[in-house]
Amino acid sequence: MEEKTFQRIKELTELQGTSGFEQDIRSYMRNELTPLVDEVQQDGLGGLFGIRHHKEVDAPRVMVAAHMDEVGFLLTEITARGLFKVVPLGGWNPYVVSAQRFTLKTSQGDYPCISSSVPPHLLRGTSGQKSLEVADILFDAGFESKEEAESFGVRPGDTIVPKVETIKTANGKRIISKSWDNRYGCAVVLEALEVLQKESLGHTLIAGANVQEEVGLRGSKVAATKFKPDLFFAVDCSAADDTITTNGTFGHLGEGTLLRIFDPGLIMLPTLKEYLLDVASTHHIPYQYFVSKGGTDAGAAHVANEGIPSSVIGVCGRYIHTHQTMFSIRDFDAAREMLIQTLKGLDRSTVDTIVKGK
């Protein structure tokens, strides 16, 4: 991986923005997208897309969508002792939330914050913690009272987001970061647009990132309505399941980009699967089949408008929706090549074959 790409990944993953509060990521994406496209447009919820127009106005429209948001928390109440109660934004395993470092983002500034935990000393003589809910975990920014917290501008509705440094592993083959779901998508969209900048494409390309994916695929519905694509590709990170075995599991680090054939919200059309398999075979791109219990923006896009054939060009990551995700550089490279070659091969004839089966 080139140092420029690693630095892009580091910048994107260290930025902080949970669902509905993606402004810092949107600002970064706008700055990076603008020189690579003909124009940049924003939808009503804050999704941001760069458009490369085809010279023919009736050329097929292909949409590539990451999502900007990461999982986080929304502050709902300040206690008398100056701690915070929260609700999760996105899916969290409550057992990974405690004793971690966060940033509390307020209208008056960002403040360091940690999540509470119960030390073993205070569990002696008890039956221990038999169960845990996010609602049981308080967040602590060091304020001594509700009044002091409020004097610093803290209010219900503020957000709390993981604070993590992005680093490479010792062997240089993998990266550890937060928010690879889905700053992966943001990074790969920008990388692909740079490579394709001087390429003549057979379609109008709409490429960027949605908002509020982690809270119900909300941004995808809005963006698909606004931009009316003929084909939709989500670029998203999914959960790896390879720490114990790779037999009978899906999502293995180092085995290539994900070909998501099924999830609860999407069955990939046979014509689209055949096209993607042909792309991977022709360009010798490593890939792995993937079946998921969770969904992506493609699940919302494919039932938008009059129906949009949709798929996912993905990667897997270990321990997603936590502070620390581990992912493979080889997988990122494969996904980037898959996206580039997929877009290069789409023209009117190919799109019609995928959409209409002829």
C-alpha positions as CSV (number, residue, x, y, z in Angstrom):
1,M,0.0,0.0,0.0
2,E,1.3,3.4,-1.0
3,E,1.9,5.8,1.9
4,K,-0.6,8.3,0.4
5,T,-3.3,5.7,0.6
6,F,-2.5,4.8,4.2
7,Q,-2.5,8.4,5.2
8,R,-5.9,8.8,3.5
9,I,-7.2,5.8,5.5
10,K,-5.7,7.2,8.7
11,E,-7.3,10.6,8.2
12,L,-10.7,9.2,7.4
13,T,-10.8,6.6,10.2
14,E,-9.6,9.1,12.8
15,L,-12.3,11.6,11.9
16,Q,-15.3,11.4,14.2
17,G,-18.9,11.4,13.1
18,T,-21.8,9.2,14.1
19,S,-25.2,8.9,12.5
20,G,-26.8,12.3,11.9
21,F,-23.6,14.1,12.8
22,E,-21.4,13.4,9.8
23,Q,-20.4,17.0,9.1
24,D,-16.6,16.6,9.6
25,I,-16.5,13.6,7.2
26,R,-18.7,15.4,4.8
27,S,-16.4,18.4,4.7
28,Y,-13.4,16.1,4.1
29,M,-15.2,14.3,1.3
30,R,-16.3,17.5,-0.3
31,N,-12.8,18.8,-0.4
32,E,-11.4,15.5,-1.9
33,L,-14.3,14.9,-4.3
34,T,-14.5,18.3,-5.9
35,P,-11.3,18.1,-8.2
36,L,-12.2,14.6,-9.3
37,V,-15.7,15.2,-10.7
38,D,-17.8,17.6,-12.8
39,E,-19.9,18.7,-9.9
40,V,-20.8,17.8,-6.3
41,Q,-24.3,17.6,-5.0
42,Q,-25.7,17.1,-1.5
43,D,-29.1,15.5,-0.7
44,G,-31.5,16.8,2.0
45,L,-30.1,14.5,4.8
46,G,-26.5,15.4,4.1
47,G,-25.3,12.6,1.7
48,L,-22.7,13.9,-0.6
49,F,-22.0,12.7,-4.2
50,G,-19.7,13.7,-7.0
51,I,-21.0,13.4,-10.5
52,R,-19.1,12.7,-13.7
53,H,-21.4,13.4,-16.5
54,H,-21.4,11.4,-19.7
55,K,-21.6,13.4,-22.9
56,E,-24.9,11.6,-23.8
57,V,-27.7,12.8,-21.6
58,D,-29.5,9.4,-21.8
59,A,-26.4,7.4,-20.8
60,P,-26.9,4.9,-18.0
61,R,-26.5,6.2,-14.5
62,V,-24.3,4.2,-12.1
63,M,-24.2,5.1,-8.4
64,V,-21.4,4.1,-6.0
65,A,-22.2,4.8,-2.3
66,A,-20.2,4.5,0.8
67,H,-21.6,5.8,4.1
68,M,-20.0,8.4,6.3
69,D,-21.4,7.5,9.7
70,E,-19.8,5.4,12.4
71,V,-21.5,3.8,15.4
72,G,-21.6,6.1,18.5
73,F,-23.9,7.3,21.2
74,L,-26.3,10.2,21.8
75,L,-26.4,11.9,25.2
76,T,-29.9,11.7,26.6
77,E,-29.4,12.9,30.2
78,I,-26.9,14.6,32.5
79,T,-27.0,13.2,36.0
80,A,-26.7,15.3,39.2
81,R,-23.1,14.0,39.5
82,G,-22.2,15.2,36.0
83,L,-22.2,11.9,34.2
84,F,-24.1,11.1,31.1
85,K,-26.8,8.6,30.1
86,V,-26.9,7.6,26.4
87,V,-28.6,5.7,23.7
88,P,-26.6,3.9,21.0
89,L,-26.5,5.1,17.5
90,G,-26.0,1.9,15.5
91,G,-25.4,-1.6,16.8
92,W,-23.2,-2.1,19.8
93,N,-22.3,-5.2,21.8
94,P,-22.6,-3.7,25.3
95,Y,-19.7,-5.8,26.6
96,V,-17.2,-3.8,24.5
97,V,-18.4,-0.4,25.5
98,S,-17.1,-0.1,29.1
99,A,-13.7,1.4,30.0
100,Q,-13.0,3.0,26.6
101,R,-12.0,6.4,25.5
102,F,-14.4,8.7,23.6
103,T,-14.8,12.2,22.5
104,L,-17.8,14.2,23.7
105,K,-18.8,16.6,20.9
106,T,-20.7,19.7,21.9
107,S,-21.6,23.1,20.4
108,Q,-18.8,24.7,22.5
109,G,-16.1,22.2,21.7
110,D,-14.9,18.6,21.9
111,Y,-14.0,17.1,25.3
112,P,-12.3,13.8,26.3
113,C,-14.7,11.3,27.8
114,I,-14.6,7.7,29.1
115,S,-17.2,5.0,29.6
116,S,-17.8,3.7,33.1
117,S,-17.0,0.2,34.3
118,V,-17.1,-1.7,37.6
119,P,-13.7,-2.7,38.9
120,P,-13.3,-6.3,40.3
121,H,-12.8,-4.9,43.8
122,L,-16.4,-3.7,43.9
123,L,-17.7,-7.0,42.6
124,R,-16.2,-9.1,45.4
125,G,-18.9,-10.6,47.6
126,T,-21.5,-10.2,44.8
127,S,-22.8,-12.4,42.1
128,G,-21.0,-10.2,39.6
129,Q,-22.4,-8.7,36.4
130,K,-24.7,-11.3,35.0
131,S,-26.0,-9.0,32.2
132,L,-25.2,-5.6,30.8
133,E,-27.1,-3.2,28.7
134,V,-25.9,0.0,27.1
135,A,-28.4,1.9,29.3
136,D,-26.4,0.6,32.3
137,I,-23.2,2.3,31.2
138,L,-22.5,5.9,32.2
139,F,-20.1,8.2,30.4
140,D,-17.7,10.4,32.3
141,A,-16.0,13.5,31.1
142,G,-14.7,14.5,34.6
143,F,-17.4,17.1,35.4
144,E,-18.3,17.3,39.1
145,S,-21.9,18.2,38.7
146,K,-24.7,18.7,36.1
147,E,-24.3,22.4,36.5
148,E,-20.6,22.3,35.7
149,A,-21.2,20.1,32.6
150,E,-23.8,22.5,31.4
151,S,-21.4,25.5,31.9
152,F,-19.2,23.8,29.3
153,G,-22.0,23.6,26.8
154,V,-23.0,20.0,27.3
155,R,-26.6,19.3,26.4
156,P,-28.8,16.3,25.7
157,G,-28.5,15.6,22.0
158,D,-24.7,15.9,21.9
159,T,-22.8,12.9,20.6
160,I,-20.1,10.6,22.0
161,V,-17.7,9.0,19.5
162,P,-14.8,6.5,19.9
163,K,-11.3,8.1,20.1
164,V,-8.7,5.9,18.4
165,E,-5.3,6.2,16.6
166,T,-5.0,4.3,13.3
167,I,-1.9,2.1,13.1
168,K,-0.4,-0.8,11.1
169,T,0.3,-4.2,12.5
170,A,3.9,-5.3,13.0
171,N,4.0,-7.3,9.8
172,G,2.7,-4.4,7.8
173,K,-0.1,-6.5,6.3
174,R,-3.0,-5.3,8.3
175,I,-4.3,-2.1,9.9
176,I,-6.0,-1.4,13.2
177,S,-8.5,1.5,13.4
178,K,-12.0,2.5,14.5
179,S,-14.8,3.2,11.9
180,W,-13.5,1.0,9.1
181,D,-17.3,0.5,8.8
182,N,-17.5,2.5,6.7
183,R,-14.6,4.9,6.1
184,Y,-13.4,2.0,4.0
185,G,-16.1,3.0,1.5
186,C,-15.2,6.6,1.7
187,A,-11.5,5.8,1.0
188,V,-12.2,3.4,-1.9
189,V,-14.5,5.8,-3.6
190,L,-11.8,8.5,-3.6
191,E,-9.1,6.1,-4.7
192,A,-11.3,4.8,-7.6
193,L,-12.2,8.3,-8.8
194,E,-8.5,9.3,-8.8
195,V,-7.6,6.2,-11.0
196,L,-10.5,6.8,-13.3
197,Q,-10.0,10.6,-13.6
198,K,-8.7,10.4,-17.2
199,E,-10.7,7.3,-18.2
200,S,-13.6,7.6,-20.6
201,L,-16.6,5.8,-18.9
202,G,-19.7,4.5,-20.6
203,H,-22.0,5.9,-18.1
204,T,-22.7,8.9,-15.8
205,L,-21.0,8.1,-12.5
206,I,-22.5,9.3,-9.2
207,A,-20.0,8.5,-6.4
208,G,-19.9,9.5,-2.8
209,A,-21.3,8.7,0.6
210,N,-24.6,8.5,2.3
211,V,-25.5,9.4,5.9
212,Q,-27.3,7.5,8.7
213,E,-26.7,4.0,7.4
214,E,-26.1,2.6,10.8
215,V,-29.6,3.6,12.0
216,G,-31.7,2.0,9.3
217,L,-30.2,2.7,5.9
218,R,-31.9,6.1,5.8
219,G,-29.5,8.0,3.6
220,S,-29.6,5.4,0.8
221,K,-33.3,5.8,0.3
222,V,-33.0,9.6,0.0
223,A,-30.0,9.4,-2.4
224,A,-31.5,6.8,-4.7
225,T,-34.6,9.0,-5.0
226,K,-32.6,12.1,-5.8
227,F,-30.1,10.7,-8.2
228,K,-32.2,7.9,-9.9
229,P,-29.4,5.5,-10.8
230,D,-29.9,2.5,-13.1
231,L,-27.4,0.5,-11.0
232,F,-26.3,0.9,-7.4
233,F,-23.2,-0.4,-5.7
234,A,-22.7,0.0,-2.0
235,V,-19.1,-0.1,-0.8
236,D,-19.2,-1.2,2.8
237,C,-17.3,-3.2,5.4
238,S,-18.8,-6.4,6.9
239,A,-18.0,-8.5,9.9
240,A,-15.2,-11.1,9.6
241,D,-15.8,-14.5,11.2
242,D,-12.4,-16.1,11.0
243,T,-10.7,-16.0,14.4
244,I,-11.5,-19.6,15.2
245,T,-12.0,-21.3,11.8
246,T,-12.6,-20.6,8.2
247,N,-14.7,-23.7,7.7
248,G,-18.3,-22.9,7.4
249,T,-17.9,-19.2,8.1
250,F,-18.0,-16.1,6.0
251,G,-15.6,-13.1,5.9
252,H,-11.9,-14.2,6.1
253,L,-9.1,-11.6,6.2
254,G,-6.7,-11.7,3.3
255,E,-8.9,-13.7,1.0
256,G,-10.1,-10.7,-1.1
257,T,-13.1,-8.6,-1.7
258,L,-16.5,-9.8,-0.7
259,L,-19.1,-11.0,-3.2
260,R,-22.2,-10.6,-1.1
261,I,-24.8,-13.0,-2.5
262,F,-27.4,-12.8,0.3
263,D,-28.3,-10.8,3.3
264,P,-31.8,-10.3,5.0
265,G,-32.5,-7.3,2.8
266,L,-30.9,-8.2,-0.5
267,I,-30.7,-11.1,-2.9
268,M,-28.2,-10.2,-5.7
269,L,-29.7,-10.6,-9.2
270,P,-28.1,-13.4,-11.2
271,T,-27.2,-11.1,-14.1
272,L,-25.3,-8.8,-11.7
273,K,-23.6,-11.7,-10.0
274,E,-22.5,-13.0,-13.4
275,Y,-21.1,-9.6,-14.4
276,L,-19.1,-9.2,-11.1
277,L,-17.8,-12.8,-11.4
278,D,-16.6,-12.0,-14.9
279,V,-14.9,-8.8,-13.8
280,A,-13.1,-10.7,-11.0
281,S,-12.0,-13.5,-13.3
282,T,-10.9,-11.3,-16.2
283,H,-8.7,-9.1,-14.0
284,H,-7.5,-11.8,-11.6
285,I,-9.1,-10.1,-8.5
286,P,-9.2,-12.3,-5.4
287,Y,-12.8,-12.5,-4.0
288,Q,-14.8,-14.6,-1.5
289,Y,-18.5,-15.3,-1.4
290,F,-20.2,-13.7,1.6
291,V,-23.6,-14.3,3.3
292,S,-24.5,-11.8,6.0
293,K,-27.0,-11.5,8.9
294,G,-26.8,-7.7,8.5
295,G,-27.6,-5.3,5.7
296,T,-26.1,-2.4,3.7
297,D,-27.3,0.6,1.8
298,A,-27.9,-1.7,-1.2
299,G,-30.8,-3.3,0.7
300,A,-32.6,0.0,0.7
301,A,-31.5,1.2,-2.7
302,H,-32.7,-1.9,-4.6
303,V,-36.3,-1.3,-3.6
304,A,-36.2,2.4,-4.3
305,N,-38.0,4.1,-7.2
306,E,-39.0,1.4,-9.6
307,G,-36.4,-1.1,-8.4
308,I,-32.6,-0.6,-8.8
309,P,-30.3,-3.7,-9.4
310,S,-27.9,-3.4,-6.5
311,S,-24.9,-5.1,-5.1
312,V,-22.0,-4.6,-2.6
313,I,-18.3,-4.3,-3.3
314,G,-17.1,-5.0,0.2
315,V,-14.3,-6.0,2.6
316,C,-14.5,-7.7,5.9
317,G,-13.0,-6.5,9.2
318,R,-12.6,-8.2,12.6
319,Y,-14.3,-6.7,15.6
320,I,-16.4,-4.1,13.7
321,H,-18.7,-1.8,15.6
322,T,-16.1,-1.4,18.4
323,H,-13.1,0.8,19.1
324,Q,-10.7,-1.5,17.4
325,T,-11.2,-3.1,14.0
326,M,-8.5,-5.1,12.2
327,F,-8.6,-5.3,8.4
328,S,-6.3,-6.5,5.6
329,I,-4.5,-4.3,3.2
330,R,-4.7,-7.1,0.6
331,D,-8.5,-7.1,0.8
332,F,-8.6,-3.3,0.4
333,D,-6.4,-3.5,-2.7
334,A,-8.7,-6.2,-4.1
335,A,-11.8,-4.2,-3.5
336,R,-10.3,-1.1,-5.0
337,E,-9.4,-3.0,-8.2
338,M,-12.8,-4.6,-8.2
339,L,-14.6,-1.2,-8.1
340,I,-12.3,0.3,-10.7
341,Q,-12.7,-2.5,-13.2
342,T,-16.5,-2.8,-12.5
343,L,-17.0,0.8,-13.4
344,K,-14.7,0.6,-16.5
345,G,-16.8,-2.2,-17.9
346,L,-20.2,-0.7,-17.6
347,D,-21.8,0.8,-20.8
348,R,-25.3,0.9,-22.2
349,S,-25.3,-2.7,-23.5
350,T,-23.9,-4.1,-20.3
351,V,-26.3,-2.2,-18.0
352,D,-29.2,-3.2,-20.2
353,T,-28.1,-6.9,-19.9
354,I,-27.9,-6.6,-16.1
355,V,-31.2,-4.7,-15.7
356,K,-33.3,-6.3,-18.3
357,G,-31.6,-9.6,-18.8
358,K,-31.0,-9.1,-22.5
